[in-house]
Amino acid sequence: MTGKPVVPRARLLPGALPLALLLPLATACGATAGADEPGTVNVTVGYQSKTINTVTAGTLLRSLGYFEEELAARGKRDGRTYKVTWQDYATGAPITAQMTAGKIDIGSMGDFPLLINAARGKQLRQPTRLVSVTGYNLRGGLNTVVTRPDSPLRSLADLRGKKVSTSVGSAADGTLVRALRKAGLDPDEDISKLNQQPSVGASALTGGSADALSQFVAWPGQLAYEGKAQALYDGADLNLPTFHGVTVREEFAKERAGVLDDFLTAQRRATEHLRKEPVAAAESVARETGLPAEVVYLYNGAHGIATFDQALRPELIAALKKDVPILKAAKLVGDVDVDAFVDPGPLRRAGRSPAYPKAGPAKPELWLKGRGTTRTFDTPKQLLKAARGAEVRAAYVPDALTGTLWFADRAVWVADGSKLRAFVTASHAKTYVSRHAGARVIGYADAVRRAS
């Protein structure tokens, strides 16, 4: 692909720093995008390769080269040369810092970081605008609290007095705060919160210095897949949308409106590719990120936890407004004018992709080794029967209460007569058993045997 200079991955701070401190530090030390030469237009895009619900505006889009193709076509029309620099970060905070310094033009990040992006942009007189969505889950299933596989913790109530790692200012922290309050715990008094980068928090969990980890996609799924964690809390229990989106510097959007149009058109093409070729897309993202393709597919697959659609849906914007008080309480933002931050104009101008919300609940899905496609089933029992004796690459089942997809061999199974039900967490299974006389928790191997 042309016009894609290789940029070293941003070096992350190793310890736990409040985002309010991280932002100015990143501004001071970030790389500078090259100034435009005569006849050349430079565009810098900040993305998060391992935050895989941004892939249609980041990892997948970059690998497909669609943005460069759109700009090449523009260059043939206006006689200019367009060059794209991609900068990869682990979180949204440094992307915001670079945007407010005028060094990144377009960025993608989660809902909570988007609000910080809006607040910092206004504060530093480098305003930004939310122009499209990448991946979302209307119930909040993109965030999960996990513990070690051998942990005795079975519910949020068990976190009282424990050490919990999260990234303050992220959607994962927002989920933790809301979930603890719902469970009757004070997130400031009843737990010891460790403010850490996702990778640091994952190491803290597996190393035993943290009792639980609250993180966003794809960390919980990756740790579960590797056998290093079990789910304690499913973010979908909050029944509040969470999403990732694309933000742009207002100045850039005005001066380079056509380039922004090209980016959104390219994002639409990447979204359509992901929908049509979900397995190929997952394998492509896996190659680019080093993540297991099976984990990528858990979130981004045909029945994955995320839905991909560029539309600035009213439900998502309403949820964004509900996020503001959480960040204000953490003293990370003041008031945020969400309506002023959201700009649907560029998406309308570029022609957004048709909305394809998932039809009905997610279905069990089986991915066999050596296959470029997957097979879906109507019931978990049918999936388990097909999986027995087969060379399984990954098997996925939806939680019977929330619909959140999870790995079949990491799920908590319940036998209810001849029926088999799967759950992301032990607390979900306990709730189901309490409501169904005769139902009982069983192991995965027993579930497979019963299905056959």
C-alpha positions, 0 to 999 in steps of 0.5 A, a space after each residue: 500500500 502507498 502513502 503509509 509511513 511506518 511509525 513506531 508504536 507509542 511508548 506507554 507510561 509503565 505505572 498508574 497515572 491519572 489521565 489528568 496527568 497523562 494527557 499533558 505529559 503525552 502532549 509534551 512528548 508526542 511525535 509531530 506530524 509533518 507539515 504539508 509540503 507544496 502540493 502534499 497533504 499530510 493526514 495523521 490518524 491515531 488509533 488503538 490496534 488492540 482496542 478491536 472495536 475501533 478496527 473499522 477506523 483503525 487496524 482493519 482500515 489500515 490493513 485494507 488500504 481503503 483510506 489511501 485508495 480514496 485519497 489517491 482518487 482525490 489526488 488524481 482529481 486535484 493534482 495533490 499528493 496525500 500521505 497518511 501517517 498511522 499512530 498506534 496507542 494503547 488507550 485514547 488519552 495520548 490520542 487526545 493529547 496529540 489532537 489537542 496539540 494539533 499533531 493528530 487529525 483523526 482519532 478513534 476511542 471509547 465513549 468515556 475517552 471521547 468525552 475527555 477528548 471533547 472537554 480537553 479540546 474545548 479547554 485547550 482551544 483545539 475543539 474536536 467533534 464526534 463524527 461516527 461510531 465504530 463498534 457498540 453494544 446496546 447493553 454494555 457487554 463490551 466491558 467485563 470484570 474478571 478474576 483469576 480462574 482459582 479465585 473464590 470471588 463469585 460476585 461484585 459483593 465479594 470485592 469489598 476490601 479487595 484490590 481492583 485494577 482498571 483504567 480511570 477515565 475509561 469506559 471499563 472504569 465507568 462500568 466498575 463504578 456503576 456496577 459497584 454502586 448497583 451492588 451497594 458498594 462505594 467505589 471510593 471506599 469499599 475497594 482499593 482501586 488501582 489505576 493502571 494501563 490495561 496491560 499492566 492491570 492484566 499482569 497485576 491480576 495474573 501475578 496476584 497483586 490485583 484481585 480483579 480487573 475491570 477492562 474493555 475489549 479485548 482484554 477480558 476475552 483474551 485473558 479468559 481465552 488464555 485460561 488466565 481469568 474467569 468472568 466475574 461481572 458482565 457489563 451487559 447487566 447494566 443494560 446501558 450502551 457502550 461504544 467506540 467512535 471517531 473524533 476529528 479536530 474541528 479545524 482539520 474538518 473545516 480545512 480538509 472536509 473532503 479528506 474527512 469525507 474520504 476517511 468516513 467513506 473508507 470506514 464505511 467500506 471497512 465496515 461492509 468488509 467486516 460484515 461480509 467477511 467476518 472470519 477473514 477480517 478477524 484473522 487480518 486483525 489478529 495478524 496485525 495485532 498479535 491477538 488470537 483470531 478467536 478472541 477478535 472473533 468473539 467481539 467482532 464476529 458475525 454474532 460477536 459482542 459488538 455491532 459495527 455501524 457508523 450511525 450516531 444512534 440516539 441511544 448511544 448519544 443518550 448514553 454518552 450524556 449519562 457518562 458525563 457525571 461519572 467523569 465529573 465525579 472523578 474530576 476528569 471533566 467539567 460540564 461537557 456539551 454533548 450535543 455540540 460535540 456530536 456532528 452528524 454533518 460529515 457522515 451525512 455528506 459522505 453517505 453513511 453505511 446502512 444500519 444493520 442492527 443484529 436481528 434478534 439475539 446472538 446464536 451459538 457459533 462454531 469455528 472448526 479448524 481449517 475452515 474459513 467460515 463458521 456455523 451457527 445453531 439455534 441452541 447451545 445443546 446443538 452446538 455442543 453436540 456438533 463440537 464433540 469429537 470435532 477439531 474445534 478452533 473456537 465455540 461461542 455461546 450467548 449468555 442466557 440472561 444478557 445475550 453476551 457471547 462467550 467461549 463455550 469452554 469458559 462459560 458456566 453451564 446449567 442443566 435444566 432438565 434436557 435443556 442446557 444453558 450457558 452463562 458468562 458469570 457464576 452469578 448469572 448461573 446462580 440467578 437462573 438456578 434460583 428461578 428454575 426448580 431442578 436446574 443445577 450448575 454442571 461442568 463443561 465436559 458434563 455439558 458436552 456429554 449430556 448434549 450427545 
